Amino acid sequence: MKLKTTLIALFSCAFIFSQNFLEVQLPTPDKLSPLFIGPLVKSTIHYGATPSNYNGKVIVFNHGYIDLNQGQFLFDNSFYRDTYKEGYQAVFVATTRGKGIWINGKLLAESIDIVTKKYNVPQVYLVGHSNGGKASEAAMFQYEKNNKVTKAFALGTPFWGTYLADISQMPWLNWAWRLTGLNEGARTSTTYYCRNVVRPTLDNHPNNEPEKFVVLGASGFYKGSTIAAAAFLVTGGILLPVQGTNDGVSPYSSTLRPGAEYVFERNDSRAIFDHLDVGLGQFSWPYVKSYIENKTQKSNVLPNHENKNSKIESDYYIIHSENEYDKIVLDKNSNYAVAEILHENTNATFQVFDTRRTSKSFKSYHSQNHNTFISVSESDLYLKSNSRFVAFVKQDNEIKMSLQQKRINDFPRLKVDIYSKKKDLNVPKNVNVRAVITKTANIDGSPIQGAAEVIDFDQKNDSFYFDTKGLDEGVYSLFLNSESENNFKRSIISGFVVGNISKGLNNEEDGHSFKAEKKSIQLIPNSVKNRASLMINNTISSSRLQIKIYNITGKLIKKFQIKTGPTTTYNISNYLKHLNQGIYLLKVNEFNTIKFIKSN
């Protein structure tokens, strides 16, 4: 019987082709098998069956980056069943899994034209889950479909970006990003891209109608009912201290689109569910329906904490499992530290060693799935595991590092401060502030494979500054680190945008090509054990190669010179053989900086 139902469902679907979409006709909800598999790659419009009590209203659903929209009408999601039962025409639009807000917005705009023509209606309602809500605003304002939309509902949409996307832009943390089940469509969802490009563009757009948006922001990353909690505990574990209350992917503060109607307050008891739950009909449909049926409905939630602050604070530093040179250190005035560890394997075990490689006892608590906390009260300790991991080490004092950006014309000026709110706490002296930056995208979000570059911040009075005027236009990831001789360390993962935003978006490309910068040097092999050859691809005018080796935080570890000759390949094995295992950056003269791995 189950097989028969599946076959009925499959053969009940008619496939039609438009310019950019497959068009699929779904059977009624009771005939739709949970085993139904529609197109998974091609952008698709799934038309729900028209109910016999059709009320003339069309609701267009658009997915986030979790799936290609089939989760919006299959499994435990009740949207299709509820809308059909109550007389609404449901349409489920799959744009792309990871091309970003502008490509998805353009496709959604095209689908709105197709749907309004098919059903002969002047307007539709949009329901966008996660980044589907961002595609909705791009379709409405950037691609001028605002007159064809009555209301747009944003379910867990990170309008101001998410720290999880920031992390995804660090190549050495990609495995942590993949744990969530989300894909790589994160370039236009970073906090810095949304703050510097998306929000200024759309909030000040002449077509902007913020009153058309109804926002449902959830607060319960720890209480999910739809998936194994592991992945969301991982993301929530990072987000909670960094961006506050969140649903495991979207911080509540990030869901607040300026001028929109907010259904839930922060930590609202009605919205203690996770990022997937907010995209399910049984959780969100009653609120969506009430706003559709009562156009004058208003909540009592006041927009008094919209996310406009560009200041990022850190009271932690980051260590990585692949780097033997990384260790847990205590500030001069700290008594203990807590390492919040995200690990790839659910059954990871940990050991703590001192500098003599003697095993130390430690306290582990709240160890669950991919997330473990370890408390230590000694300095100069090494953390080892049978799993890849990244640890956010937080001190018990209140010394913080902050990062702020001030745009000067098209070039942001980065400012770093080290401070404490405690008057009797001495802020460390002789601090070195540096960062590793990588160009990851054009302003329109199309990807760039840029080379890593180490930058130093200049101290002026009590602050540290870096001017981006010398950088090419584009979007940059940034791994910021501060360090002093008395063991003080802090880290921030962030980024920034250089260039004319309006011009960059007007030159928008299709985003299908992956642009790579030509490398001037290569290290063969890239994973170095005993042998390492440096290959120079360009002509060398200097008589010597000035070579610098940095660790992943941008700290200079080793520098040496090699006399140039007629060859293009130089054996540098002896210079690298004593390096500890880990990830390093290699810089030669003015050529591109390259990353390599030292293995045992």
FENFENMO-V629762 format. One record per residue. RES is the residue in three letters. SS is DSSP state (2 for helix, 1 for strand, 0 for the rest). OMEGA is omega in whole degrees, 0 to 359 (NA if undefined). BURIAL is b if it has 24 or more other ideal C-beta (glycine too) atoms within 12 Angstrom, else e. Layout:
res->(RES/RES)
ss->(SS/SS)
omega->(OMEGA/OMEGA)
burial->(BURIAL/BURIAL)
This chain:
res->(MET/LYS/LEU/LYS/THR/THR/LEU/ILE/ALA/LEU/PHE/SER/CYS/ALA/PHE/ILE/PHE/SER/GLN/ASN/PHE/LEU/GLU/VAL/GLN/LEU/PRO/THR/PRO/ASP/LYS/LEU/SER/PRO/LEU/PHE/ILE/GLY/PRO/LEU/VAL/LYS/SER/THR/ILE/HIS/TYR/GLY/ALA/THR/PRO/SER/ASN/TYR/ASN/GLY/LYS/VAL/ILE/VAL/PHE/ASN/HIS/GLY/TYR/ILE/ASP/LEU/ASN/GLN/GLY/GLN/PHE/LEU/PHE/ASP/ASN/SER/PHE/TYR/ARG/ASP/THR/TYR/LYS/GLU/GLY/TYR/GLN/ALA/VAL/PHE/VAL/ALA/THR/THR/ARG/GLY/LYS/GLY/ILE/TRP/ILE/ASN/GLY/LYS/LEU/LEU/ALA/GLU/SER/ILE/ASP/ILE/VAL/THR/LYS/LYS/TYR/ASN/VAL/PRO/GLN/VAL/TYR/LEU/VAL/GLY/HIS/SER/ASN/GLY/GLY/LYS/ALA/SER/GLU/ALA/ALA/MET/PHE/GLN/TYR/GLU/LYS/ASN/ASN/LYS/VAL/THR/LYS/ALA/PHE/ALA/LEU/GLY/THR/PRO/PHE/TRP/GLY/THR/TYR/LEU/ALA/ASP/ILE/SER/GLN/MET/PRO/TRP/LEU/ASN/TRP/ALA/TRP/ARG/LEU/THR/GLY/LEU/ASN/GLU/GLY/ALA/ARG/THR/SER/THR/THR/TYR/TYR/CYS/ARG/ASN/VAL/VAL/ARG/PRO/THR/LEU/ASP/ASN/HIS/PRO/ASN/ASN/GLU/PRO/GLU/LYS/PHE/VAL/VAL/LEU/GLY/ALA/SER/GLY/PHE/TYR/LYS/GLY/SER/THR/ILE/ALA/ALA/ALA/ALA/PHE/LEU/VAL/THR/GLY/GLY/ILE/LEU/LEU/PRO/VAL/GLN/GLY/THR/ASN/ASP/GLY/VAL/SER/PRO/TYR/SER/SER/THR/LEU/ARG/PRO/GLY/ALA/GLU/TYR/VAL/PHE/GLU/ARG/ASN/ASP/SER/ARG/ALA/ILE/PHE/ASP/HIS/LEU/ASP/VAL/GLY/LEU/GLY/GLN/PHE/SER/TRP/PRO/TYR/VAL/LYS/SER/TYR/ILE/GLU/ASN/LYS/THR/GLN/LYS/SER/ASN/VAL/LEU/PRO/ASN/HIS/GLU/ASN/LYS/ASN/SER/LYS/ILE/GLU/SER/ASP/TYR/TYR/ILE/ILE/HIS/SER/GLU/ASN/GLU/TYR/ASP/LYS/ILE/VAL/LEU/ASP/LYS/ASN/SER/ASN/TYR/ALA/VAL/ALA/GLU/ILE/LEU/HIS/GLU/ASN/THR/ASN/ALA/THR/PHE/GLN/VAL/PHE/ASP/THR/ARG/ARG/THR/SER/LYS/SER/PHE/LYS/SER/TYR/HIS/SER/GLN/ASN/HIS/ASN/THR/PHE/ILE/SER/VAL/SER/GLU/SER/ASP/LEU/TYR/LEU/LYS/SER/ASN/SER/ARG/PHE/VAL/ALA/PHE/VAL/LYS/GLN/ASP/ASN/GLU/ILE/LYS/MET/SER/LEU/GLN/GLN/LYS/ARG/ILE/ASN/ASP/PHE/PRO/ARG/LEU/LYS/VAL/ASP/ILE/TYR/SER/LYS/LYS/LYS/ASP/LEU/ASN/VAL/PRO/LYS/ASN/VAL/ASN/VAL/ARG/ALA/VAL/ILE/THR/LYS/THR/ALA/ASN/ILE/ASP/GLY/SER/PRO/ILE/GLN/GLY/ALA/ALA/GLU/VAL/ILE/ASP/PHE/ASP/GLN/LYS/ASN/ASP/SER/PHE/TYR/PHE/ASP/THR/LYS/GLY/LEU/ASP/GLU/GLY/VAL/TYR/SER/LEU/PHE/LEU/ASN/SER/GLU/SER/GLU/ASN/ASN/PHE/LYS/ARG/SER/ILE/ILE/SER/GLY/PHE/VAL/VAL/GLY/ASN/ILE/SER/LYS/GLY/LEU/ASN/ASN/GLU/GLU/ASP/GLY/HIS/SER/PHE/LYS/ALA/GLU/LYS/LYS/SER/ILE/GLN/LEU/ILE/PRO/ASN/SER/VAL/LYS/ASN/ARG/ALA/SER/LEU/MET/ILE/ASN/ASN/THR/ILE/SER/SER/SER/ARG/LEU/GLN/ILE/LYS/ILE/TYR/ASN/ILE/THR/GLY/LYS/LEU/ILE/LYS/LYS/PHE/GLN/ILE/LYS/THR/GLY/PRO/THR/THR/THR/TYR/ASN/ILE/SER/ASN/TYR/LEU/LYS/HIS/LEU/ASN/GLN/GLY/ILE/TYR/LEU/LEU/LYS/VAL/ASN/GLU/PHE/ASN/THR/ILE/LYS/PHE/ILE/LYS/SER/ASN)
ss->(0/2/2/2/2/2/2/2/2/2/2/0/0/0/1/1/1/0/0/0/0/1/1/1/1/0/0/0/2/2/2/0/0/0/0/0/0/0/0/0/0/0/0/1/1/1/1/0/0/0/0/0/0/0/0/0/0/1/1/1/1/1/0/0/0/0/0/0/0/2/2/2/0/0/0/0/0/0/2/2/2/2/2/2/2/0/0/0/1/1/1/1/1/1/0/0/0/0/0/2/2/2/2/2/2/2/2/2/2/2/2/2/2/2/2/2/2/2/2/0/0/0/0/1/1/1/1/1/1/0/2/2/2/2/2/2/2/2/2/2/2/2/0/0/0/2/2/2/1/1/1/1/1/1/1/0/0/0/0/0/0/0/2/2/2/2/2/2/0/0/2/2/2/2/2/2/2/2/0/0/0/0/0/0/0/0/2/2/2/0/2/2/2/2/2/2/2/2/2/2/2/2/2/0/0/0/0/0/0/2/2/2/1/1/1/1/0/0/0/0/0/0/0/0/0/0/0/0/0/2/2/2/2/2/2/2/2/2/2/2/2/2/2/0/0/1/0/0/0/0/1/2/2/2/2/0/0/0/0/0/1/1/0/0/0/0/0/0/2/2/2/0/0/0/0/0/2/2/2/0/2/2/2/2/2/2/2/2/2/2/2/2/2/0/0/0/0/0/0/0/0/0/0/0/0/0/0/0/0/0/0/1/1/1/0/1/1/1/1/1/0/0/0/0/0/0/0/1/0/0/0/0/0/0/0/0/1/1/1/1/1/1/1/0/0/0/0/0/0/1/1/1/1/0/0/0/0/0/1/1/0/0/1/1/1/1/1/1/0/0/1/1/1/1/1/1/0/0/0/0/1/1/1/1/1/0/0/0/1/1/1/1/1/1/1/0/0/0/1/1/1/1/1/1/1/1/1/1/0/0/1/1/1/1/1/1/1/1/1/1/0/0/0/0/0/0/0/0/0/0/0/1/1/1/1/1/1/1/1/1/1/0/0/0/0/0/1/1/1/0/0/1/1/1/1/1/0/1/1/1/0/0/1/1/1/1/1/2/2/2/0/0/0/1/1/1/1/1/1/1/1/1/1/0/0/0/0/0/1/1/1/1/1/1/1/1/1/1/0/0/2/2/2/2/2/2/0/0/0/0/0/0/0/0/1/1/0/0/0/0/1/1/1/1/0/0/1/1/0/0/0/0/1/1/1/1/0/0/0/0/0/0/0/1/1/1/1/1/1/1/1/0/0/0/0/1/1/1/1/1/1/1/1/0/0/0/0/0/1/1/1/0/2/2/2/2/0/0/0/0/0/1/1/1/1/1/1/1/0/0/0/0/1/1/1/1/1/1/0/0)
omega->(180/179/180/179/180/181/177/181/183/184/176/185/177/181/177/182/170/186/183/186/157/178/187/176/179/170/176/185/182/179/184/182/175/178/180/177/177/179/183/185/183/174/192/169/175/179/173/176/178/183/180/179/184/184/177/182/183/179/179/179/177/186/169/182/181/184/177/169/183/175/180/176/178/173/185/181/186/184/183/181/183/182/179/181/186/168/180/173/180/176/183/186/174/179/174/179/188/182/173/189/187/178/180/178/179/177/179/177/178/180/178/176/181/185/180/178/183/184/177/177/181/185/175/170/177/173/183/177/176/182/171/176/176/175/179/182/176/179/184/190/180/182/162/175/182/180/179/181/178/179/175/180/182/185/180/184/179/182/180/178/181/180/176/177/176/181/183/181/173/184/183/176/181/181/178/177/183/179/185/186/176/180/190/181/189/187/181/177/175/181/184/177/179/181/188/184/188/184/177/182/187/180/179/181/180/179/187/174/186/182/178/183/173/189/173/180/183/185/190/181/185/186/180/180/190/181/172/188/189/186/183/172/176/183/180/180/177/187/187/179/186/184/174/183/185/179/182/175/183/171/180/182/180/181/187/177/183/178/182/174/182/183/185/170/173/181/177/182/179/187/175/175/190/188/177/180/182/178/182/183/184/178/191/184/180/180/177/181/183/179/176/184/179/187/181/182/177/175/178/182/182/180/186/180/179/190/180/184/181/182/178/182/177/170/183/167/190/171/190/187/184/186/177/180/177/177/177/177/177/172/181/183/177/177/179/177/176/177/174/192/172/184/186/181/181/183/182/173/185/172/178/180/172/185/177/181/175/182/180/174/180/178/177/179/183/175/184/177/184/189/179/176/177/179/178/180/176/180/178/180/177/182/181/182/172/181/169/180/167/183/174/187/184/180/178/175/184/175/184/169/178/177/176/179/173/182/175/191/182/186/179/172/183/181/179/176/173/188/175/177/177/184/184/182/182/176/184/179/177/180/174/179/183/179/170/181/178/175/187/185/166/181/179/178/178/192/174/175/183/176/176/179/178/177/177/177/179/180/174/189/183/181/181/187/169/179/185/185/182/184/175/178/177/181/185/167/184/172/187/180/172/185/175/184/182/173/178/178/173/181/172/170/181/180/181/182/179/174/181/186/182/179/180/179/179/177/184/176/179/177/182/181/178/184/180/176/181/179/179/180/176/173/184/354/179/173/190/174/180/184/179/178/178/181/180/184/184/177/181/178/182/179/180/172/176/187/178/177/179/169/188/178/182/179/179/183/186/172/181/181/174/177/181/180/182/182/175/182/184/178/180/183/184/181/186/190/181/177/173/176/178/180/183/173/181/181/179/180/180/179/179/173/180/179/173/180/173/180/180/NA)
burial->(e/e/e/e/e/e/e/e/b/e/e/b/b/e/e/e/e/e/e/b/b/b/b/b/b/b/b/b/b/e/b/b/b/e/e/b/e/b/e/e/e/b/b/b/b/b/b/b/b/b/b/e/e/e/e/e/b/b/b/b/b/b/b/b/b/b/b/b/b/b/b/b/b/b/b/e/b/b/b/b/b/b/b/b/b/b/e/b/b/b/b/b/b/b/b/b/b/b/b/b/b/b/b/b/b/b/b/b/b/b/b/b/b/b/b/b/e/e/b/e/b/e/b/b/b/b/b/b/b/b/b/b/b/b/b/b/b/b/b/b/b/b/b/e/b/b/e/b/b/b/b/b/b/b/b/b/b/b/b/b/b/b/b/b/b/b/b/b/b/b/b/b/b/e/b/b/b/e/b/b/b/b/b/b/b/b/b/b/b/b/b/b/b/b/b/b/b/b/b/b/b/b/b/e/b/e/b/b/b/b/e/b/b/b/b/b/b/b/b/b/b/b/b/b/e/b/b/e/b/b/b/b/b/b/b/b/b/b/b/b/e/b/b/b/b/b/b/b/b/b/b/b/b/b/b/b/b/b/e/b/b/b/b/b/b/b/e/b/e/e/b/b/b/b/b/b/b/b/b/b/b/e/b/b/b/e/b/b/b/e/b/b/e/e/e/e/e/e/e/e/b/e/b/e/e/b/b/e/e/b/e/b/b/b/b/b/b/b/b/b/b/b/b/b/b/b/b/b/b/b/b/e/e/b/e/e/b/b/b/b/b/b/b/b/e/e/e/b/e/b/e/b/e/e/e/e/e/e/e/b/e/b/e/b/e/e/b/b/b/b/b/b/b/b/b/b/e/b/b/e/b/b/b/b/b/e/b/b/b/b/b/b/b/b/b/e/b/e/b/b/b/b/b/b/b/e/b/e/e/b/b/b/b/b/b/b/b/b/b/b/e/e/e/e/e/e/b/b/e/e/b/b/b/b/b/b/b/b/b/b/b/b/b/b/b/b/b/b/b/b/b/b/b/b/b/b/b/e/e/e/e/e/b/b/b/b/b/b/e/e/b/b/b/b/b/b/b/b/b/b/b/b/b/b/e/e/b/b/b/b/b/b/b/b/b/b/b/b/b/e/b/e/e/b/b/e/e/b/b/e/b/e/e/e/e/e/e/e/b/b/b/b/b/e/e/e/e/b/e/e/e/b/b/b/b/b/e/e/e/b/e/e/e/e/b/e/b/b/b/b/b/b/b/b/b/e/b/b/e/e/e/b/e/e/e/e/e/e/e/b/e/b/e/e/b/b/e/e/b/b/b/b/b/b/b/b/b/b/b/e/b/b/b/b/b/b/b/b/e/e)
